[in-house]
Amino acid sequence: MQRYADHKLRWRVYSRDRGQCQYCGEQVTFDACNIDHVVPWPTGLTVFKNLVVACRTCNKAKGGAHIPLKLAPVRLRKTGEERAAAQLFRANRHLFT
């Protein structure tokens, strides 16, 4: 079972997410971004739909935690509350460490 995404998969995820951290909305460069498992590895596989771009701060804050849907990556949320949830996550990162 593969834990880390190869370069091609990392680039596909980065392109899909337009270089934006899916937790806080911060723009990150390809070299500076982390590719995060939404459902933590090894439960969550290293596949396109389970990976998102994350800034280092959010990725470290999330760690191996399962996060509530309200705080899920922007592309997974179905409501119009993306900004509020991202702000809530930024304000409460300490709860995930």
One Martini backbone bead per residue (centre of mass of N, CA, C, O) as a GRO file, in nm:
protein
   97
    1MET     BB    1   0.095   0.038   0.025
    2GLN     BB    2   0.067   0.371  -0.060
    3ARG     BB    3   0.143   0.683   0.095
    4TYR     BB    4   0.274   0.841  -0.140
    5ALA     BB    5   0.263   1.066  -0.378
    6ASP     BB    6   0.338   1.113  -0.676
    7HIS     BB    7   0.412   1.359  -0.889
    8LYS     BB    8   0.164   1.330  -1.073
    9LEU     BB    9  -0.052   1.330  -0.846
   10ARG     BB   10   0.028   1.593  -0.712
   11TRP     BB   11  -0.030   1.768  -0.967
   12ARG     BB   12  -0.330   1.701  -0.995
   13VAL     BB   13  -0.414   1.810  -0.717
   14TYR     BB   14  -0.301   2.095  -0.746
   15SER     BB   15  -0.467   2.172  -0.997
   16ARG     BB   16  -0.751   2.125  -0.885
   17ASP     BB   17  -0.684   2.328  -0.622
   18ARG     BB   18  -0.517   2.578  -0.722
   19GLY     BB   19  -0.307   2.611  -0.477
   20GLN     BB   20  -0.520   2.558  -0.240
   21CYS     BB   21  -0.601   2.541   0.066
   22GLN     BB   22  -0.867   2.330   0.187
   23TYR     BB   23  -0.887   2.476   0.483
   24CYS     BB   24  -0.795   2.812   0.451
   25GLY     BB   25  -0.713   2.926   0.137
   26GLU     BB   26  -0.424   2.928   0.093
   27GLN     BB   27  -0.164   3.002  -0.101
   28VAL     BB   28   0.048   2.755  -0.266
   29THR     BB   29   0.312   2.608  -0.362
   30PHE     BB   30   0.417   2.321  -0.483
   31ASP     BB   31   0.678   2.298  -0.298
   32ALA     BB   32   0.506   2.389  -0.019
   33CYS     BB   33   0.311   2.170  -0.030
   34ASN     BB   34   0.067   1.952   0.093
   35ILE     BB   35  -0.046   1.620   0.073
   36ASP     BB   36  -0.362   1.527   0.187
   37HIS     BB   37  -0.545   1.313   0.377
   38VAL     BB   38  -0.862   1.308   0.455
   39VAL     BB   39  -0.838   1.015   0.504
   40PRO     BB   40  -0.635   0.870   0.689
   41TRP     BB   41  -0.354   0.709   0.689
   42PRO     BB   42  -0.448   0.381   0.598
   43THR     BB   43  -0.754   0.407   0.557
   44GLY     BB   44  -0.677   0.612   0.349
   45LEU     BB   45  -0.605   0.638   0.039
   46THR     BB   46  -0.377   0.701  -0.238
   47VAL     BB   47  -0.607   0.901  -0.387
   48PHE     BB   48  -0.738   1.155  -0.552
   49LYS     BB   49  -1.015   1.182  -0.371
   50ASN     BB   50  -0.819   1.178  -0.086
   51LEU     BB   51  -0.677   1.444  -0.192
   52VAL     BB   52  -0.512   1.750  -0.074
   53VAL     BB   53  -0.437   2.067  -0.036
   54ALA     BB   54  -0.187   2.185   0.207
   55CYS     BB   55  -0.072   2.356   0.435
   56ARG     BB   56   0.150   2.314   0.681
   57THR     BB   57  -0.023   2.410   0.916
   58CYS     BB   58  -0.280   2.238   0.861
   59ASN     BB   59  -0.145   1.961   0.842
   60LYS     BB   60  -0.035   1.964   1.129
   61ALA     BB   61  -0.305   2.016   1.276
   62LYS     BB   62  -0.451   1.758   1.172
   63GLY     BB   63  -0.300   1.519   1.102
   64GLY     BB   64  -0.472   1.208   1.193
   65ALA     BB   65  -0.741   1.338   1.178
   66HIS     BB   66  -1.072   1.348   1.191
   67ILE     BB   67  -1.295   1.560   1.033
   68PRO     BB   68  -1.543   1.751   1.016
   69LEU     BB   69  -1.745   1.839   0.762
   70LYS     BB   70  -1.736   2.146   0.822
   71LEU     BB   71  -1.397   2.114   0.785
   72ALA     BB   72  -1.378   2.029   0.521
   73PRO     BB   73  -1.288   2.045   0.231
   74VAL     BB   74  -1.408   2.258   0.006
   75ARG     BB   75  -1.473   2.039  -0.224
   76LEU     BB   76  -1.671   1.871  -0.010
   77ARG     BB   77  -1.857   2.093   0.027
   78LYS     BB   78  -2.222   2.180  -0.010
   79THR     BB   79  -2.220   2.451   0.106
   80GLY     BB   80  -2.205   2.818   0.167
   81GLU     BB   81  -1.970   2.784   0.425
   82GLU     BB   82  -1.662   2.799   0.356
   83ARG     BB   83  -1.546   3.050   0.501
   84ALA     BB   84  -1.641   2.990   0.789
   85ALA     BB   85  -1.497   2.716   0.815
   86ALA     BB   86  -1.210   2.816   0.762
   87GLN     BB   87  -1.206   3.016   0.998
   88LEU     BB   88  -1.261   2.808   1.216
   89PHE     BB   89  -1.014   2.638   1.168
   90ARG     BB   90  -0.799   2.856   1.213
   91ALA     BB   91  -0.901   2.923   1.511
   92ASN     BB   92  -0.886   2.577   1.581
   93ARG     BB   93  -0.616   2.420   1.536
   94HIS     BB   94  -0.538   2.335   1.831
   95LEU     BB   95  -0.754   2.092   1.840
   96PHE     BB   96  -0.563   1.907   1.625
   97THR     BB   97  -0.285   1.865   1.817
   0.00000   0.00000   0.00000
